Amino acid sequence: MKQYTAKEVENFLIEEKALNIIDVREVDEVANGKIPGALHIPLVLLEFRMNVLDQSKEYIMVCRSGARSGRATQFLETYGYNVINMTGGMLAWEGKVE
């Protein structure tokens, strides 16, 4: 499984790289803030919403600590998606939130 640290993702955003970030946390968790521009798809709904994702794009998966996003990464990889887990999750995130 490919991985980025929270700091690497933050630096990509500072460099204004176009990123496709998916936040798989629950609704109440996201209400406390998410990475700007991240698409919110709770992990329990990912199987039903993966059809909105473009298999030609790269996605960075985010959760609270990195465990759920790791499961999401493995799940999507089995369907041929290009996904990367953000290790440490939002607990390690020091960048801006919306």
N, C-alpha and C positions, 0 to 999 in steps of 0.2 A: 504494500500500500504506500503510495506517495504521500508525503507530508510536508507541510510548511509550518513554521512557528508563527505565533501571533505577531511577533516583531517583523518577520518577513512579509506577512500580509499587510501590515501597517505601512511598511516601507514601499510596497507596490502601490498602495493608495496614494502615498505622498508623492511618488513619481508619476502619478496620474495614469497608471496602467489600467486598461479596461479589464475589470475582474467580474466574474460571475460567482457571487457568493450566495450560498443557501444556508439559512439558519434553521436548524431542525429542532430548536427548543420549543417548549410549550408556550401557549399564548401569554400566560401570566409572566413567564420569564422574559419574553420579548418586550413586554410592556415596560420593563425597566431599562430598555435601550438595546439597540442592535447596531451592527456595523452599517454605516451609511450605504444605501444602495442594495443591501442584502435582501434577497427574496426569502420570505418566511414560509416554510413548508414543514409543519411539525412532523417528526419522525413517524408517528403512527399513520400519517396520511401520505407519506412519500410514495408508497407503492401505487396509490390511486392517482397521484398527481405527477408522476414522472413523465407522463405523456406531454407535459408542457415544456419539458427540457429538450434542448437540441443536442443530439449525440455528437455533433461536430464541434461543440464548444467544450471548454474546460471549466469545471465547477470546483469551487472551494467550499467544503462542508464545515459548518461551525455549530457548536453546541455550548453548553456551560463549561465542560471540562475537557472535552475531546473524545469521550467514550461513545456517546450516541452518534456523534458525527463520524467516528470510526466505523460504527456499524452501518451507517448510511452510505459511507464510502464503499465498503465491501459489498453492500447490496447493489448499489448502482453499477459497480464494476462488473458484476455478474451479468448485467444486461448490456454491457459494452460501452458504458459512459466513461468519459475521461474525468475522473474525480480525484481530488486531493483533500486529505484531512488536515484541518488546522489544529495542531497539537496544543493542549493547554486550554483550548476554548476561550470563552469570554472571561474566565477567571484570570487568564494571562493577558487579556487585551488591555492595552494602555492607550489606544487611539480614541478618536472621536466616536460618539454614538449618537444615534437619532432616535 
